[in-house]
Structures are given as structure tokens and as C-alpha cells.
Amino acid sequence: MDTQSSLFESFDKLNALDELFEASTAYRSSENFLKLMQFIRRFPSLSPFNAFLIHMQNPGVEIVMTARKWRKLGRKVKPYSRPLVILVPFGPVDFVFDITDTEGEEVPKLIMNPFHTEGKLNPSIYDLTVLNCATDLIQYEEGNMAISSAGYATNREKDSFKIVINKTYNLETKYSTLGHELAHVYAGHLGTFQGTWWKARLDLTKEVKEIEAESIAYLVCGRNGLKASSEAYLSNYITTNQEIPFISMEVVLTVSGYIESLGRTGFRPKKKK
């Protein structure tokens, strides 16, 4: 079982995350929420949830790795450095250290700047995402739509969902739209069928659904080195709203990680209920 799949099993037991979000004035601040999202997408080598854990422990970190990985780069952890805790598959926790807590050889530029794609998406990520979402009863189509219409997702009221994407858009815009629509499906905004692994959450307000979907798309695109319309949406939202409504951070982080995993080789779907 890969890292993402194993972590998802742990995520199911961490509903306390939502309690923390609801109770924390700091996280509910719109400005701080956007800073949290920006932090999480800076660490594509970590799962979204582990990036959140790191932020809770030290929001000032730059690059984090285990001591073993730092040694492979010719660096060693300084004495008395404080480790940061993350979750790992088949075990409770692991420990990572920030670059400021290490010393040794210069870190390669690729490590310092993981977004080497310069805003371009690897086509295989898109193809794999489309292929693998079919295992979750999601059908993908492209259609002729008005330039102002990016796409939509629907519940087919039988045994599947359908996502339609504007065929005239470029690959990066299609991926941004696909991430947003997949977010609506996996966050339960369109309900469930027998055999789906996510929970139905139909009673949410439109505002909550959109913030969750935009946040998920923001993380998925940003962690792949892409900009998306969700950036403008979240930026505009915080200028007019001082507080984020009661969204589910557990859903945002879990679904973000799952959509990322759809675009990877060796993908394994979550266990269905």
C-alpha cells in the first residue's frame, strides 16, 4: 500500500481536526486561512495533511526531510535540533528536520524550488487522473461550451457521476477545472452511491461547498506548480470576509491528497464502504 492510501486510513480517525478548525480563531481568520493554504502547497513532497501538521508545529520552516534523506544530500542534523512529527504508513509517526537545523553541502536548486514545471502540467498527470477517477464511478467527458463556462459535475442518479470539461481550454486550465469538479464529488457535495468511499454532505450551504472546492483545487494545482482561478477566488474572498465559515479541513486535506494520487502511477483507490 502506498503512502497516500495508508495516510487516508489515518485521516478517517482524525475528526478532531475539524473541531480544532472550528474552535481556533486563528485558523478561521480568512487571511490566516489563505496563508495556511499557501504553506501547504509549498510542500508537494509531503501529503497535504502532513504539511498541515508541520505548520501547526512550526510555520516558519523552509524545507523538511528526515535525517536519512538529509544525509543522502550530504547534510547532517545539528546537535539538539528539534524534530517535527509527521504520519507514516505502517507506523505511528516519523521525524523530519528543517534545513536550518542541518549543515553540510549546498542543497540542489531542484530541492529548493520543487515547482520546476514553470506552470506547465505533465500530460501524463492529466491522463492518469481521468483514467483513475473512473474507478470511483466518475465519468469524464469534454464538450463544446461557451468560453465563460469551464465545466461542471453532475450526479447521474443511477450509479455514477459525470464531469464535463470545456474542450477548448488548454491542458492547465482543464486540470484546474477538473480538480475543482472532482473536489465537489469527493467532498460529498453531490451525494454518494453504494460503493463510494466518501460521505454525502448535501446539506452544506453553497458558500461552504465553493470554499471547500476552491481550496482543494488551489492545493492540487499549486502543488503541481500551476496557478488556477481558485487563487483569485480565495484572494477576493478574504478581502470581503474576515472569517471562513465552518468548512471541513479534514475533507479539504484528504480530498486534496486523493486527487493528487489520481495522477500518479501505482494509484490505488480507497477502500469503498
HELIX and SHEET records of a PDB file:
HELIX    1   1 THR A    3  PHE A   11  1                                   9    
HELIX    2   2 ALA A   16  ALA A   23  1                                   8    
HELIX    3   3 THR A   25  ARG A   28  1                                   4    
HELIX    4   4 SER A   30  ARG A   41  1                                  12    
HELIX    5   5 PRO A   48  GLN A   57  1                                  10    
HELIX    6   6 ALA A   67  LYS A   72  1                                   6    
HELIX    7   7 ILE A   99  ASP A  101  5                                   3    
HELIX    8   8 LYS A  109  MET A  112  1                                   4    
HELIX    9   9 PRO A  123  CYS A  133  1                                  11    
HELIX   10  10 ALA A  134  ASP A  136  5                                   3    
HELIX   11  11 LEU A  171  TYR A  186  1                                  16    
HELIX   12  12 LYS A  206  GLY A  222  1                                  17    
HELIX   13  13 SER A  229  THR A  240  1                                  12    
HELIX   14  14 MET A  249  LEU A  262  1                                  14    
SHEET    1   A 3 VAL A  64  MET A  65  0                                        
SHEET    2   A 3 GLY A  91  ASP A  98 -1                                        
SHEET    3   A 3 LEU A  84  VAL A  88 -1                                        
SHEET    1   B 2 ARG A  75  VAL A  77  0                                        
SHEET    2   B 2 THR A 102  GLY A 104 -1                                        
SHEET    1   C 3 ILE A 138  GLY A 143  0                                        
SHEET    2   C 3 PHE A 161  ASN A 166  1                                        
SHEET    3   C 3 GLY A 151  ASN A 155 -1                                        
END                                                                             
